[in-house]
Amino acid sequence: MKKIFAVISLGLLALSLSGFAQTKDDARPIVDDSKETPDKIRDPKLPTLFIVGDSTLKSNAPLRGWGQELGQFFNFDKINVVNRAIGGRSSRTFQYEGRWEKVLSELKKGDFVIIQFGHNDVGKYNDPAAKDRPALHSEGDETAEVTRLDGKTETVHSFGWYMRKYGNDAKAKGATVIFCSMVPHKDWDNGKIIRKESETFVKWTANAAQATGAAFINLNEMIALEFEKTGMEKVATFFGDARTHSTPAGALFNAQIVIAGLRGLSNPKLDKYLSDKGKSIEKMPKYVFNAKK
């Protein structure tokens, strides 16, 4: 997979080595974007690729998410790329805050949505320390009633339920959904990345894709494999904290694997929307499955 990583510049790697010290813990603050202007659709006549997720897709400097690097691989004369991810959000909070409704209000037939959640769905759904973020750790239709920190009552659903809702809502608008499993943590064991979410959030994301006819990219497995090929020392430069959030170099590394996964899909086939840089990335079809036609 050497082609995938050829575009990572030495300067960017040097920046990540010198400017990002490892921290002792992995705080996941809820980002306040009230003073920021959300990414906008540049040309409404073109299809739009919306990006939905958490801080591993969009972070504040000096950290960076892979969604912030994705646009360079697309031809903006053919498609809009709009990143609506935000730090601290989960499959649950992105919906109850009204962020998904905002995306749906702009979504039109022929658009695409990339969705990745999981990191902030960990923890206990009714634990105040979890900041009202986690979904129920399952994929069924079970629910729980909670009173949030803001005093409002809420019916909490399973992670799988929320993911299926994303898929069904977007499908009803005539858009195509590509679910990505959560990017892996920097957790090593004898030279291998630990994949402890493979039987939970990764599997539930894949199952939601199948249930809603969406495409799926097993980003968790693909990145873990590339980390193992790259080695612990270099991979350390891809993280700006203990184990979760990316440096610019790490975000670019992950974004290229997303493009490799997208190129591996036959439905949707996005090659016609890619820039020359995007088309230069080698396809990785082994860990993806297509949307139902």
SVG drawing of the C-alpha trace seen along z (x, -y; Angstrom):
<svg xmlns="http://www.w3.org/2000/svg" viewBox="-38 -33 49 43">
<polyline fill="none" stroke="black" stroke-width="0.4" points="0.0,0.0 2.9,-2.3 0.9,-4.5 -1.6,-5.4 1.0,-7.2 3.2,-8.7 1.5,-12.1 2.4,-12.6 5.1,-15.2 8.2,-15.0 7.5,-18.5 4.2,-17.5 5.8,-14.5 8.4,-16.8 5.8,-19.1 4.0,-16.3 7.2,-15.1 8.2,-18.4 5.0,-20.1 2.8,-17.5 3.8,-16.1 2.0,-13.1 -0.4,-13.8 -1.1,-11.5 -4.8,-11.1 -7.3,-11.5 -9.8,-14.2 -12.8,-14.4 -14.3,-17.8 -17.6,-18.8 -16.6,-21.3 -18.6,-24.5 -19.1,-25.5 -21.6,-28.3 -19.2,-31.0 -18.1,-29.1 -19.6,-29.1 -20.5,-25.6 -19.1,-24.3 -21.5,-25.4 -22.5,-23.9 -20.4,-25.8 -22.4,-25.0 -26.0,-23.7 -26.2,-22.5 -23.6,-19.8 -23.9,-16.7 -22.6,-17.1 -20.6,-14.7 -21.5,-15.4 -19.2,-14.2 -20.8,-13.3 -19.0,-12.3 -16.9,-13.2 -13.5,-14.7 -11.6,-12.0 -13.1,-13.6 -12.9,-17.2 -10.8,-18.7 -9.5,-22.1 -5.9,-22.9 -3.3,-21.6 -5.3,-18.4 -7.0,-17.5 -9.5,-15.0 -9.5,-12.9 -12.6,-14.7 -10.6,-17.9 -8.2,-16.3 -10.7,-14.6 -11.6,-17.5 -8.2,-17.6 -8.9,-14.3 -12.1,-15.5 -12.6,-17.7 -14.7,-20.7 -15.9,-21.4 -17.8,-18.1 -18.8,-17.7 -19.1,-19.7 -17.5,-18.3 -19.1,-19.6 -17.7,-18.5 -20.3,-18.7 -18.5,-16.5 -17.8,-18.0 -15.8,-17.0 -17.5,-15.4 -20.5,-14.1 -21.8,-10.5 -24.4,-8.7 -26.9,-9.9 -25.9,-13.5 -25.5,-14.4 -29.2,-13.6 -30.7,-15.1 -28.8,-18.3 -30.6,-18.7 -27.4,-18.5 -28.6,-15.5 -31.9,-17.4 -29.8,-20.2 -27.9,-17.9 -31.2,-16.3 -32.7,-19.7 -29.9,-20.3 -29.6,-16.7 -31.0,-16.1 -31.3,-13.2 -27.9,-12.2 -25.9,-13.4 -23.7,-11.2 -23.1,-11.0 -20.1,-9.5 -20.9,-8.6 -18.5,-7.5 -19.4,-7.2 -18.4,-5.1 -15.7,-6.9 -18.1,-9.0 -20.7,-6.2 -18.5,-4.4 -19.2,-4.7 -22.5,-4.3 -25.5,-6.1 -26.7,-7.5 -23.3,-8.3 -23.0,-12.1 -19.2,-11.8 -20.1,-10.6 -21.8,-14.0 -25.0,-12.5 -23.2,-11.1 -23.3,-7.2 -25.9,-5.2 -27.0,-1.9 -24.3,0.7 -26.3,2.9 -28.0,2.8 -31.6,3.8 -34.7,1.7 -34.4,1.5 -34.6,-1.9 -33.9,-3.6 -35.4,-6.8 -32.9,-9.3 -32.8,-12.9 -29.9,-14.7 -27.6,-17.2 -29.6,-20.0 -32.7,-18.7 -34.5,-17.4 -35.8,-13.9 -34.7,-11.7 -35.4,-8.2 -32.0,-6.7 -31.7,-4.1 -29.1,-1.6 -26.0,-2.5 -27.3,-0.2 -30.8,-1.9 -29.2,-5.4 -27.0,-4.2 -30.0,-2.6 -31.8,-5.9 -29.0,-7.7 -29.1,-5.2 -32.9,-5.2 -33.3,-9.0 -30.7,-9.7 -32.0,-6.9 -35.5,-8.5 -34.0,-11.7 -32.5,-9.9 -28.9,-10.1 -26.3,-7.3 -24.8,-6.5 -21.3,-5.2 -20.8,-4.0 -17.2,-3.9 -16.3,-2.0 -14.5,-4.0 -10.8,-4.6 -8.6,-2.5 -6.9,-3.8 -3.2,-3.7 -3.2,-0.6 -0.5,1.9 0.1,5.5 3.2,7.3 3.4,5.2 -0.4,5.5 -3.1,2.9 -5.7,4.0 -9.1,4.2 -11.4,4.4 -14.3,2.6 -14.4,5.2 -17.3,7.1 -19.2,4.1 -19.2,0.7 -17.5,2.0 -19.9,4.9 -22.9,2.8 -21.9,0.2 -21.5,2.9 -24.9,4.4 -26.6,1.0 -25.2,0.6 -26.5,3.9 -29.9,3.3 -30.3,0.0 -28.8,0.9 -25.8,-1.4 -22.1,-0.9 -19.6,-0.1 -15.9,-0.7 -14.1,1.2 -11.9,-1.8 -11.0,-0.3 -9.4,2.8 -7.9,1.0 -6.1,-1.6 -5.0,0.9 -3.4,3.0 -1.6,0.0 -0.4,-1.1 1.1,2.4 2.9,2.1 4.1,-1.4 5.4,-0.6 5.0,-2.0 7.6,-4.7 6.2,-6.4 2.5,-5.8 3.3,-7.7 3.7,-10.9 0.2,-10.4 -1.3,-11.1 -1.5,-14.4 -2.6,-12.8 -2.3,-9.5 -4.2,-7.3 -7.2,-8.9 -6.8,-12.2 -4.8,-12.9 -2.0,-15.2 -2.2,-16.7 0.0,-13.9 -2.3,-11.3 -5.4,-12.9 -3.9,-12.8 -2.8,-9.2 -6.4,-8.2 -8.0,-10.3 -6.0,-8.5 -7.2,-5.1 -10.8,-6.4 -10.2,-7.3 -8.7,-3.8 -11.9,-2.4 -14.2,-4.6 -12.3,-3.6 -12.8,0.0 -16.6,-0.4 -18.5,0.3 -21.7,-1.3 -21.4,-4.2 -18.6,-4.6 -17.1,-7.9 -14.0,-7.9 -15.6,-10.4 -15.7,-12.9 -12.1,-12.5 -9.2,-14.8 -6.0,-13.5 -4.6,-13.1 -7.6,-11.0 -7.4,-8.8 -3.7,-8.1 -4.5,-6.3 -4.7,-2.5 -8.0,-0.8 -8.6,1.3 -11.7,3.4 -11.1,6.2 -12.6,4.5 -15.7,2.8 -19.1,3.8 -21.3,2.0 -24.6,0.2 -27.6,2.1 -28.7,1.0"/>
</svg>
